[in-house]
Amino acid sequence: MEAVRHRQVEANGISMHVAEAGPADASAPAVLFVHGFPELWYSWRHQMGYLAARGYRCVAPDLRGYGGTTAPPEPSSYTIFHIVGDLIALLDALRLPQVFVVGHDWGAIVSWNLCLLRPDRVRALVNLSVAFMPRRPGVKPLEYFRAAYGDDYYVCRFQEPGVEAEFAAFDLKDFFKLALAIRTTGSSAMDLRKMQAYVKPIVLPSWLSEEDVSYLASVYSKTGFAGGVNYYRCLDINWELMAPWTGAKVQVPTKFIVGDGDLAYHHPGVKSYIHKGGLKRDVPMLEEVVVIKGAGHFIQQERAQEISEHIYDYIKKFGTGVTTLKVSKL
């Protein structure tokens, strides 16, 4: 793997931990990787090595509230405007006028919204696992989740003040083994009570090592989980804030990839939305949908080589020309 460089970047009033690989000069095409929950920049280690070796500058931040990036205490500091704003400010700080964007899980949600709000900064998008979710004017997200899944659904439970303290009851290495490797959990069904009651031996799959689990556990033992949980607490706030973009389309060249074993793919209506014209209607520049047989939710780690090749095969056709960032002087 290409060497990974780490640094702190001041952006949007916070300090962001950023991992980079590949060329550091401004002439190299850049890829921005956006992680999900409960993850870190580390989720993209395989793709960073693969693309860096092919001349791409890879930029993978810990998002607001995660890892080495500032974690404001107020849940209201985690709206989609904050998160997209952080990424735009990061691109400005790194003098990157346009980037390829690759997102997964919550990072896919952030990336869809980044493309919706600032398509001028995105050359092309590759999103994993979570399809675009158009705003429903008549139904707030939490109303929908409660009606569909009940109050015990993890998205609903994450609204409870202090629920993040329940993560402290876990041995964090066991928690990440369960969260990443057991197909019936994953970020799409983060039922903490069921996970705490799980007593079977956890055998790591070939794609996840003890070293990987130890890294995540060591970071989260310092930061806790409040930052990631706060993203869920902003679902209804985001619904209100995004009212002006009701019906807006994502106007960015796009490739979408999902595993057929991903619980996010099996939510009611998702398959038909993806395959029967809904996603193409809302993302008119959608060029390809890839469904990977036998793959679960954490697909960029589980099928690292395959996903890396899919990303590269898509973004390489856009060429390597890079524009320069013009900074106006007041």
N, C-alpha and C positions, 0 to 999 in steps of 0.2 A: 504494500500500500504506500502511496505517496505520503510524505511527511505532512502532518497536520500542524498548522501554526495557530496559536491562541493569542487573543488580545481583547482588551476592553475598548469599546467605542462609545463615546458620548453621543446620544441621539434622542431627540424628542424629550429631553429632560430626564432621561434615565441612563444608566450605564449598562451596555449590552455586552455580554460575553459572546464572542464570535470565533468560530473555528473556520479556518481557511485551508485550502489545499490547491496545488497547481500554480500556474504563473501568477505573480503578484502585480505585473505591469498592466497599465490601462488598456493595452492593445488586445488583450486576451478576452474572448467572449466569456461572460460570467453567468453562473447558475446560482440562484438563491434557493436554498432548501428550507422548507417550513415544516417543523415537526408538530406532532400531536400530543395527546395525553394518554398515559403518563410517561412521557418521553423527554428527550433532550436532543441537542444537535447530534449526539452520538448515534441516533437511529439511522443517520445518513452516511456512516463511515464507509460502507462498501461502495456506494454510488460516488462519493467524493474521490475515493482512490481510483475508481474506474474512469471517471470523466477528467480528473486531473491529469492522468496519464495520456489523455488524448487532447491536451492543450486547453482545457477549460479552467477558468478560475472559479473555484467552488467556495461558496460563502454559506455557512450554516450557523445561524445564531441560536442561542437559547432565547426563546421568546420571553416577553415580559412575565415575571412571576416564576420563571424556571431557572434552575441551575445558577450560573454566575451572573445572571441579569437581575437588575433591580426588581424587587417585588413590593409594590405599594400595598399597604394594608387594607385599603378600602376596596370592596368588591366593585364599586362603581368606576374604578380606575382600569377596568379590563374590558371596556366596550370594544366593538369592532373598529371604531374610529381610533381608539388608542393603539390597538395592535397593528392596524394597517399604517397608521401614522408612524409608529416605531420603524416599520420596515422601509417606508419611503425616506425617513430621516437617516436610516442606516445607509441606504443607497446613496443619498446625497453626501454623507460623511465619507463614503468610500469612493465618491466621484464616479458612480456607475449610472449612466443615464438610462440604460435599458438592460434588462436581464432576462434570462430564461427562469421560470419559476416552477418549482416542483414541490407539491404539498401532499400531506398525508393526514387523515383523521381530522382533528381540529385544525391542523395546518392546511388541510384542503379547504375547509370552510373559510379560513383567513385568506387563502389564495384566491378562491372564487371572488371574494369581496374586494381584494386588492385589484383584481382585473376589472371588476365592476366600477370601482371608484377611480382607478388610475391606470387605464389600459395603455396610456402613452409610455409607461415605464416597463411594460412587459412585451418581450419579443414573441414568446410562445409559452404555453402552460402545459405541464403534465401533472394531472392530479390523480391521487390514489385513494381508493376505498370509499370516500364520501362524495356522492354526486352533488351537483348544484341543487340548492333548495330554494326555489322561488318564494318570495314573501307572499303569504296568504293574508289579504287585508282583513278578513273577518275572524281570524282565529289566532290568538297569541300562542307562541310555541309551548308554553307550559300548560295551557289549557288543552292543547292537542295531546301532549305526552301523558297528562293525567287521565284524559278520556280513553286513550289507546292502551295504556299500560298500567295505570293505577298509581297510587301515591308512593308505593314502595319501589317504583322504577328508579334506577340510580340517578337519572337526570333530575327527577323530582326530589329525591332525598338530598341531593347536593345543594338544594336551596336552603336547607336547614342550617342555621348558624351553628358553627362548631362541629359540623359533621366531619371536617377534615381531621379532627383529632382521632377519629376511629382508625385512621391509617396507622397510628402509633401502636395499636394493639398487635400489629403484624411484626414478625421477623421480616425485615424489608427484602431480604434475598428471597424468602419464600413468596412474598407478595409479588415480586416481579416475575418469578417463575410462573406463578399462577396467571398473572395478568397477560403475559406475553405468550406463554406456551400452551395453556389449556384452552382448547378450541371453544369451550362453552363459556368462557369469560370474555377476555378481550375488552377493548375500550367500548365495545357496543353493548356490553352487559356487565358493567362494573358493580356487581352486587356485593357489597362488602360483607354482609352477613353470611351469604353463601360461601364466600371465599374464606371467611374465618372458620367456617364449619368443615372445610375441606380437609380430610384426614389421610387421603391416599398418598403414597409416595409420589413425588414429582420427578419424573425423568425428563431431563432436558433434551429437546430435539437437537439434531445435528447442527442446526443453524444458530443455536444460542449456547454460549459457553458460560462457565462459572465466572470467567473474567468479565464478560458482558454484564451479568447480573450484579456482580460485586461493584462495578463502576456505577451503575444506576443507584444501587442501594446506598453507596457512600455519599453520592451527591444529595439524594433525597433525605438522607439522615440529617443533613445540615439545613436544608431548605424547607422541609415539610411539603405538604400538598396543597396548601391554601391557594397558592397562585393559580395552579391548574384548575382547581374547583371553582375559582372566581369567574372563569370563562363561562361556565354553565349558569352562574348566577346573573349573567348579563344577557341571557337569551331574550327575555321580554324587553329589556331596555334596547337591545339591538333592533328588535322588531319595531319599536317606536322610532328609533333614530333613522332606520332605513326606509321609512314611509315615502320619502321623495323618489326612491328608486323602485317603487312597486312597478312591476312589469318591465323594468329595464333588462336589457340583454347583455350577456358577457361577450364582448366583441374582441376576442383574442384567439388566435389559432390554438386549438386545444386537442389534447389526447387524454382519454380517461381510462384508467386501469383498475380492475377490481378482481379479487379472488372469489370464486364461486362458493367458498366456504366462509366468507366474511359475513358476520351477522348484520353488518350495515347494508349488505346487498339483499338481505332477506326481510328487511322492514316492509310493512304493508305498502304496496304501490311502487316501491323503488324499482323493481325489475321492469315493470311495464313502462315507468317513466323513462328509464334509460333506453329501452329497446324499441319502444313504440312511438317515438317522435317527440316526447316531451323535452328531453335533454337537448336534442338538436334544435328544437324551437327556441329554447332559452339561451342556448350557446350556439348561435348560427355558424360559427367557425369551427365547431367540433369536427375533427377530421377522422377520428378513429376511437372506437371503444374496444378494449381488450378485456376479456374475461378469462382469468387463468384458473384452469381446473385444479381442484385440490388445495388451493391456496387460501389461507385465512386472512385475518385482519392486518397483522403486522408484516405486510407483504414485501416491503423493501428489505426486510431482514431475512424473512423466510425464503424468499426467492431472489436473493441479492443479485446474482449474475443476470438472471432473466430480466429483472426490472432495470438494472443498469443498461442492458442492451436496448431495451424498449425506449428508455429516455434518450440514449445516444442516437439511435436510429431516427428518432423524431426530430430532435433539435439540430442535428447536423445538416439537415436539408435547408436550414435558414442561413447557412453560411457563417462566416466568422467576422464579417465586417462590424466594426465597433464605432459608434459615434462618440464624440467628446461632449462632456457635460459643460454647458455654459452657465456660469455663475454670475448673476447680475450684481452690480455694486450699487448700493444705495447712496 
